[in-house]
Amino acid sequence: MLWKGSTEASLSPEKGTGKDWGGRYPKVKVRLEFPISKEKEGTYEVTIGEMSKSFEVKKAVNPAEFEVSSLNLSKEEVKQGETTTASVKVTNTGGKKGTYTAELSIDGEVKTQSVTLKPDENERVTFQVSREKAGTYEIKVGELSKSLNVKQPEKAGKGLPWALIGGIIGVVIATSAFILYRRK
């Protein structure tokens, strides 16, 4: 640390030295300035003659700085209109408490969420996301990104018609039973 000190001092001729200023300047005030450099924290005293001043060296505290990591989606594939949760881990890597506003962007839409953290503290910031149209969407928070795949819901009627098959089997069994009963 470079500290610039200054003080005022009075100078006057010493008596009995034979140095005479002719009485014109019985006392002269001057301003003394001097650089002082100290790296270690603590209180220091500077003395010039009978005068002294003290100064304190303190550790510089860095402002709040934030790191965003670990973008996660609760579901990477959803149906139209279904919601998924996007979350990121925010860490305050600075030396002071601060607030960070995370911005999530998806398909031109921006959502924000703020978090206040002390130094070395971290927290997950979450966003609820849903899309009405099928397709693949890129979700971004800061420099991080993930893909969200939105599918159309399955249409009813796909697959085997179990009710119809069960009904046919029931009719066959009933008809067989009737025929067997009539033969007796």
C-alpha positions as CSV (number, residue, x, y, z in Angstrom):
1,M,0.0,0.0,0.0
2,L,1.3,3.4,-0.9
3,W,0.2,6.0,1.6
4,K,0.9,9.7,1.1
5,G,1.5,11.4,4.4
6,S,1.5,15.1,5.0
7,T,1.9,17.3,8.1
8,E,2.6,20.9,8.9
9,A,5.8,21.8,10.8
10,S,7.2,25.0,12.2
11,L,10.8,25.8,11.6
12,S,12.7,28.5,13.6
13,P,16.4,29.3,13.9
14,E,18.0,27.5,16.9
15,K,19.1,29.9,19.6
16,G,22.8,30.0,20.2
17,T,23.8,28.6,16.9
18,G,24.8,31.9,15.4
19,K,22.3,31.5,12.6
20,D,20.1,34.6,12.6
21,W,17.3,35.1,10.2
22,G,17.4,38.8,10.9
23,G,14.2,38.6,12.8
24,R,12.3,38.6,9.6
25,Y,11.0,35.0,9.9
26,P,10.8,34.0,13.5
27,K,8.8,30.9,12.6
28,V,8.2,29.4,9.2
29,K,5.4,26.9,8.5
30,V,6.0,24.3,5.8
31,R,4.0,21.3,4.6
32,L,6.0,18.1,4.4
33,E,4.8,15.3,2.1
34,F,6.3,11.9,1.9
35,P,5.3,8.5,0.4
36,I,5.0,5.5,2.7
37,S,4.6,1.9,1.5
38,K,3.4,-0.9,3.8
39,E,2.0,-4.3,2.6
40,K,1.2,-6.0,5.9
41,E,-2.0,-5.2,7.8
42,G,-1.7,-3.2,10.9
43,T,-1.3,0.3,12.5
44,Y,2.0,2.2,11.7
45,E,3.4,5.3,13.2
46,V,5.5,7.8,11.4
47,T,7.7,10.2,13.5
48,I,9.6,13.3,12.3
49,G,11.3,15.0,15.2
50,E,8.8,15.4,17.9
51,M,5.8,15.0,15.6
52,S,4.1,11.7,14.9
53,K,1.1,10.5,12.9
54,S,-0.3,7.0,12.7
55,F,-2.0,5.2,9.8
56,E,-3.7,1.9,9.4
57,V,-3.3,-0.7,6.6
58,K,-6.4,-2.8,6.0
59,K,-6.9,-5.8,3.7
60,A,-8.6,-4.8,0.5
61,V,-12.0,-6.4,0.2
62,N,-13.1,-7.5,-3.3
63,P,-16.6,-6.7,-4.4
64,A,-19.2,-9.4,-4.9
65,E,-18.5,-11.6,-7.9
66,F,-20.7,-14.4,-9.1
67,E,-20.2,-17.8,-10.8
68,V,-23.1,-19.6,-12.5
69,S,-22.8,-23.3,-13.0
70,S,-24.7,-26.6,-13.2
71,L,-27.7,-25.8,-15.4
72,N,-30.2,-28.7,-14.9
73,L,-33.7,-29.5,-16.2
74,S,-36.1,-31.6,-14.1
75,K,-37.3,-33.1,-17.4
76,E,-35.5,-32.7,-20.7
77,E,-38.6,-34.1,-22.6
78,V,-42.1,-32.9,-21.9
79,K,-45.5,-32.8,-23.6
80,Q,-47.0,-29.6,-24.9
81,G,-48.1,-27.4,-22.0
82,E,-46.3,-29.5,-19.4
83,T,-43.9,-27.7,-17.0
84,T,-40.3,-28.5,-16.3
85,T,-38.0,-26.8,-13.8
86,A,-34.7,-25.3,-14.9
87,S,-32.2,-24.5,-12.2
88,V,-28.6,-23.1,-11.9
89,K,-26.2,-22.9,-9.1
90,V,-25.0,-19.4,-8.3
91,T,-21.9,-18.8,-6.1
92,N,-20.6,-15.6,-4.7
93,T,-16.8,-15.8,-5.2
94,G,-16.2,-12.2,-4.2
95,G,-15.5,-10.7,-0.8
96,K,-18.7,-8.8,-0.1
97,K,-22.4,-9.6,0.1
98,G,-24.2,-9.0,-3.2
99,T,-27.3,-9.7,-5.3
100,Y,-27.2,-11.5,-8.6
101,T,-30.0,-11.5,-11.2
102,A,-30.0,-14.7,-13.2
103,E,-31.6,-14.4,-16.7
104,L,-33.1,-17.5,-18.4
105,S,-33.9,-17.1,-22.1
106,I,-35.9,-19.5,-24.2
107,D,-37.3,-18.8,-27.7
108,G,-36.9,-15.0,-27.3
109,E,-38.6,-14.9,-23.9
110,V,-36.5,-13.8,-20.9
111,K,-37.3,-14.6,-17.2
112,T,-35.3,-13.2,-14.3
113,Q,-34.8,-14.4,-10.7
114,S,-32.6,-12.6,-8.1
115,V,-30.6,-14.1,-5.3
116,T,-28.6,-12.3,-2.5
117,L,-25.5,-14.1,-1.3
118,K,-22.8,-13.6,1.3
119,P,-19.1,-14.3,0.3
120,D,-18.5,-18.0,-0.5
121,E,-22.3,-18.8,-0.3
122,N,-24.2,-20.5,-3.1
123,E,-27.8,-21.2,-3.9
124,R,-29.8,-22.8,-6.7
125,V,-32.0,-20.4,-8.7
126,T,-35.1,-22.1,-10.3
127,F,-37.4,-21.2,-13.2
128,Q,-40.6,-22.9,-14.3
129,V,-40.7,-23.4,-18.1
130,S,-43.4,-24.7,-20.4
131,R,-44.0,-24.5,-24.2
132,E,-47.3,-24.8,-26.0
133,K,-45.7,-25.8,-29.4
134,A,-43.9,-29.1,-30.1
135,G,-40.3,-28.7,-31.0
136,T,-36.7,-28.5,-29.5
137,Y,-35.9,-25.3,-27.5
138,E,-32.6,-24.0,-26.3
139,I,-32.7,-22.9,-22.7
140,K,-29.9,-20.5,-21.7
141,V,-28.7,-19.0,-18.4
142,G,-25.6,-17.0,-18.7
143,E,-23.1,-19.0,-20.9
144,L,-24.8,-22.3,-20.0
145,S,-27.4,-24.0,-22.2
146,K,-29.6,-27.1,-22.4
147,S,-32.1,-28.5,-24.9
148,L,-35.8,-29.0,-24.0
149,N,-37.7,-31.4,-26.3
150,V,-41.4,-30.7,-26.4
151,K,-43.6,-33.5,-27.8
152,Q,-47.2,-33.6,-28.9
153,P,-49.4,-35.6,-26.6
154,E,-50.2,-39.1,-27.9
155,K,-53.5,-39.3,-29.6
156,A,-56.2,-41.5,-28.1
157,G,-56.9,-44.7,-30.2
158,K,-53.2,-45.6,-30.8
159,G,-52.3,-49.1,-29.8
160,L,-54.5,-52.2,-29.6
161,P,-58.2,-51.8,-29.0
162,W,-58.4,-54.0,-25.9
163,A,-62.1,-53.4,-25.2
164,L,-63.0,-54.6,-28.7
165,I,-60.7,-57.7,-28.4
166,G,-62.2,-58.5,-25.0
167,G,-65.7,-58.2,-26.4
168,I,-65.0,-60.5,-29.3
169,I,-63.4,-63.1,-26.9
170,G,-66.5,-62.8,-24.7
171,V,-68.8,-63.4,-27.6
172,V,-66.8,-66.4,-28.8
173,I,-66.9,-68.0,-25.3
174,A,-70.6,-67.3,-24.9
175,T,-71.4,-68.8,-28.3
176,S,-69.3,-71.9,-27.6
177,A,-70.9,-72.3,-24.2
178,F,-74.4,-72.0,-25.8
179,I,-73.5,-74.6,-28.5
180,L,-72.2,-77.0,-25.9
181,Y,-75.2,-76.6,-23.8
182,R,-77.6,-77.2,-26.7
183,R,-75.8,-80.5,-27.6
184,K,-76.5,-82.0,-24.3
